[in-house]
Amino acid sequence: MIPKKYEFITFAFFMLLFMTLLMSFVITLINVGFTDTFFLQWFKAFWRAYIVAFPAILIVVPIVRKLVKKLVANV
């Protein structure tokens, strides 16, 4: 089991995995269609997106949490 202190990184890893798989699939399908090389192009797009998105999410999520906390009323 993964220790509790790594919960955010574990969450970010899996959230990004599923989101980048889904989004790169959709965008690749829209841009190139379902061709013979679709899966290779999708895989390339996925890894490029994941490499950029993982560090970005580690930086952006804390900022977004603070912003949402300010915007949402405690009722």
C-alpha positions in Angstrom: 0.0 0.0 0.0 1.0 3.6 -0.6 1.5 5.8 2.5 -1.1 8.5 3.1 1.5 11.3 2.6 1.7 10.3 -1.1 -2.1 10.5 -1.6 -2.0 13.7 -3.7 0.7 12.4 -6.0 -1.0 9.1 -6.4 -4.3 10.9 -7.1 -2.6 13.1 -9.7 -0.9 10.2 -11.4 -4.1 8.2 -11.9 -6.3 11.3 -12.7 -3.8 12.4 -15.3 -3.5 8.9 -16.7 -7.2 8.6 -17.4 -7.7 12.2 -18.5 -4.8 12.2 -20.9 -5.7 8.8 -22.3 -9.3 10.0 -22.9 -8.4 13.5 -24.2 -5.5 12.4 -26.5 -7.8 9.7 -27.9 -10.6 12.2 -28.7 -8.3 14.8 -30.2 -6.3 12.3 -32.2 -9.5 10.8 -33.5 -10.8 14.3 -34.5 -7.6 15.3 -36.2 -6.5 12.2 -38.1 -9.6 9.9 -38.0 -9.4 6.2 -37.4 -6.5 5.3 -39.7 -4.0 2.4 -39.8 -1.6 4.5 -37.7 -4.2 5.8 -35.3 -3.0 3.9 -32.3 0.6 4.9 -32.8 -0.3 8.5 -33.2 -2.6 8.3 -30.1 0.2 6.8 -28.0 2.6 9.5 -29.1 0.1 12.2 -28.3 -0.7 10.6 -24.9 2.9 10.5 -23.7 3.5 14.1 -24.8 0.5 15.3 -23.0 1.2 13.3 -19.9 4.8 14.6 -19.6 3.5 18.2 -19.7 0.4 17.6 -17.6 1.9 15.8 -14.6 4.2 18.6 -13.4 1.5 21.1 -14.4 -1.1 19.5 -12.2 1.2 19.4 -9.2 1.6 23.1 -9.5 -1.9 24.1 -10.6 -4.1 22.0 -8.2 -3.0 23.9 -5.0 -3.7 27.2 -6.7 -7.1 26.1 -7.9 -8.0 24.7 -4.4 -7.2 28.1 -2.9 -9.3 29.9 -5.6 -12.3 27.6 -5.1 -12.1 28.0 -1.3 -12.3 31.8 -1.7 -15.2 31.6 -4.2 -17.4 29.0 -2.5 -19.5 30.1 0.5 -19.4 28.2 3.7 -23.1 27.6 4.5 
